[in-house]
């Protein structure tokens, strides 16, 4: 486990701690925890969200902020405590979100997503 990630021995991950982690070169989210195929990250884009489809299924747990979540051309409102799912390979992004937007990102499963099995 990376020294830049939160100590996994704690088994608890706080948003305030995650928000202080450095962003790795070329990444827009900070690594919080990794175990097997599970990858938990902290994501707090500012201005725009230029992300592209990922090769694993993912779940977002919105902690702060609100805006629009676009998935495969469909827009839906989001806010704190919302849980959002995106299958692997699907185009998605956050749009028109507030300046305080922060979310947990949970990647899991095989490349291609659970549906690829």
C-alpha positions in Angstrom: 0.0 0.0 0.0 1.3 3.4 -0.9 2.5 5.7 1.9 0.4 8.4 0.2 -2.8 6.4 0.9 -4.6 6.4 4.3 -3.4 3.8 6.7 -5.5 0.7 5.9 -5.0 -0.7 9.5 -7.5 1.9 10.7 -10.3 0.4 8.5 -11.9 3.8 8.6 -11.6 6.5 5.9 -12.6 10.1 6.7 -13.5 12.6 3.9 -11.4 15.4 5.5 -8.3 13.1 5.5 -8.9 11.9 1.9 -9.2 15.5 0.7 -5.7 16.2 1.9 -4.1 13.4 -0.1 -1.9 14.4 -3.1 -3.1 13.6 -6.6 -0.8 11.2 -8.4 0.7 12.4 -11.7 -1.9 12.1 -14.5 -4.8 11.2 -12.1 -7.8 13.3 -11.0 -8.6 11.3 -7.9 -6.5 10.4 -4.8 -6.0 6.8 -3.8 -7.5 6.1 -0.4 -7.5 2.3 -0.2 -6.8 -0.7 -2.4 -7.5 -4.4 -1.8 -7.8 -7.0 -4.6 -9.9 -5.5 -7.3 -11.4 -2.9 -4.9 -10.0 0.7 -5.3 -11.4 3.5 -3.2 -10.6 7.0 -4.3 -11.5 10.6 -3.4 -12.7 12.8 -6.3 -13.2 16.6 -6.0 -13.1 18.1 -9.5 -13.1 21.9 -9.8 -14.8 23.7 -12.8 -15.3 20.8 -15.1 -15.2 17.0 -15.0 -13.2 15.7 -18.1 -13.2 12.1 -17.1 -13.5 9.3 -19.7 -15.0 5.8 -19.3 -13.2 3.4 -17.0 -12.5 -0.2 -17.4 -14.1 -1.3 -14.1 -17.6 -0.9 -12.7 -17.7 2.0 -10.3 -19.9 3.5 -7.6 -19.9 7.1 -6.4 -21.0 8.1 -2.9 -21.6 11.8 -2.9 -20.5 13.5 0.3 -20.8 17.2 -0.5 -22.2 19.4 -3.3 -24.8 19.0 -5.9 -25.2 19.2 -9.7 -26.0 17.0 -12.6 -24.7 13.5 -13.3 -24.6 12.5 -17.0 -24.5 8.8 -17.9 -24.7 7.7 -21.6 -26.4 10.9 -22.6 -28.9 11.0 -19.7 -28.8 13.7 -17.0 -30.0 13.3 -13.4 -29.7 15.6 -10.4 -27.4 14.5 -7.6 -26.7 15.7 -4.1 -25.2 14.7 -0.7 -25.8 11.0 0.3 -26.7 9.9 -3.3 -25.1 6.7 -4.5 -24.5 6.6 -8.3 -23.5 3.5 -10.3 -21.7 3.4 -13.7 -21.0 0.1 -15.5 -17.5 -0.3 -17.0 -17.0 1.4 -20.3 -19.9 3.8 -20.2 -19.4 7.5 -20.8 -20.2 9.6 -17.7 -19.3 12.8 -16.0 -20.5 15.4 -13.4 -21.8 18.7 -14.8 -22.8 22.1 -13.4 -21.7 21.0 -9.9 -21.2 23.2 -6.9 -17.7 24.3 -5.9 -17.8 22.2 -2.7 -18.5 18.9 -4.6 -16.6 15.9 -3.2 -17.3 12.2 -3.7 -16.0 8.8 -2.9 -15.3 6.7 -6.0 -15.3 2.9 -5.6 -13.9 0.8 -8.5 -14.3 -2.9 -8.3 -14.5 -6.2 -10.3 -12.7 -7.4 -13.4 -11.7 -5.2 -16.3 -14.8 -4.9 -18.5 -17.1 -4.9 -15.5 -19.1 -7.6 -13.7 -21.3 -7.9 -16.8 -18.3 -9.1 -18.8 -18.1 -12.5 -16.9 
